[in-house]
């Protein structure tokens, strides 16, 4: 997943996407699709397609999850799917810029 160019700040929605295909390359829907997000403090949030409104589908086999990180730091994510020919996990990460307004980092920390 390629992020939008530029810095990401706390409180800004981020979209992560995932596509599932069978062994022939045809788009398929897994039985279950889960998106997990670990924040910089190690807290994991889990979103299940069909249950949580954060996770949705744009077409057969194409899923997205919208999350809004509230702090700066590195976030890790994992897509998990189960079903015939679809058991697949994919992981990635993205960085949210630290903010003096949100993360409690004053101007002194920035050398001012």
C-alpha positions in Angstrom: 0.0 0.0 0.0 1.5 3.3 -1.0 0.6 6.3 1.2 -0.5 9.6 -0.1 2.6 11.9 -0.5 3.3 14.3 2.3 3.2 14.1 6.1 0.3 12.4 8.0 -0.8 14.2 11.2 -2.8 12.9 14.2 -6.5 13.2 13.7 -6.3 12.6 9.9 -8.2 9.6 8.4 -5.9 7.0 6.8 -7.2 4.4 4.3 -5.5 1.1 3.9 -6.5 -1.3 1.1 -6.2 -5.0 0.3 -7.1 -7.2 -2.7 -7.7 -10.9 -2.6 -7.4 -13.3 -5.6 -7.5 -17.0 -6.0 -4.6 -19.1 -7.5 -5.8 -18.1 -11.0 -5.6 -14.4 -10.2 -9.4 -14.0 -10.2 -10.8 -11.6 -7.5 -12.6 -13.5 -4.7 -14.2 -12.6 -1.4 -12.7 -14.5 1.6 -15.0 -15.9 4.3 -13.7 -13.4 6.8 -11.6 -10.3 6.5 -10.0 -8.7 9.5 -7.9 -5.5 9.8 -5.7 -5.1 12.9 -3.9 -1.9 13.8 -1.2 -1.5 16.5 -0.6 2.0 17.8 2.9 3.2 18.9 2.1 2.1 22.5 1.3 -1.5 21.5 -2.5 -1.3 21.7 -4.2 -3.4 19.0 -7.6 -2.5 17.5 -9.3 -5.1 15.4 -12.0 -4.5 12.7 -14.0 -7.3 11.1 -15.7 -6.8 7.7 -19.5 -7.0 8.0 -19.4 -6.0 11.7 -17.3 -2.8 12.0 -18.1 0.3 9.9 -14.4 1.1 9.5 -13.9 -1.8 7.1 -15.7 -2.0 3.8 -15.5 -3.4 0.2 -15.4 -1.5 -3.1 -15.7 -4.6 -5.4 -15.3 -8.3 -5.3 -12.0 -9.0 -3.4 -11.2 -5.3 -2.8 -11.4 -4.2 0.8 -10.4 -1.0 2.7 -10.2 0.0 6.3 -10.4 3.7 7.4 -8.6 4.5 10.7 -7.9 7.9 12.3 -4.7 7.8 14.4 -4.9 10.2 17.3 -1.2 10.3 18.2 2.1 10.5 16.3 4.4 7.6 15.8 4.7 4.4 13.9 1.6 2.3 13.4 1.6 -1.3 12.3 -1.3 -3.1 10.5 -2.2 -6.6 9.4 -4.9 -7.9 7.1 -6.1 -11.4 7.9 -8.5 -13.5 5.7 -9.8 -17.0 5.9 -11.7 -19.2 3.5 -11.1 -21.6 0.6 -8.0 -20.5 -1.3 -7.9 -17.2 0.6 -6.0 -17.7 3.8 -3.7 -14.8 3.5 -2.1 -12.4 5.9 -0.3 -9.1 4.9 1.4 -6.7 7.1 2.6 -3.1 6.8 3.2 0.1 8.7 3.0 3.8 8.4 4.2 6.8 10.4 2.1 9.6 11.7 4.0 12.9 12.3 4.3 13.9 16.0 2.3 17.0 16.7 3.0 19.6 19.5 -0.7 20.1 19.6 -1.6 16.5 20.2 1.5 14.6 21.5 2.5 17.1 24.2 5.8 17.9 22.5 6.5 21.6 23.1 8.6 23.9 20.9 11.7 23.1 23.0 11.7 19.6 21.7 11.9 21.0 18.2 15.0 23.1 19.1 13.2 26.4 19.4 
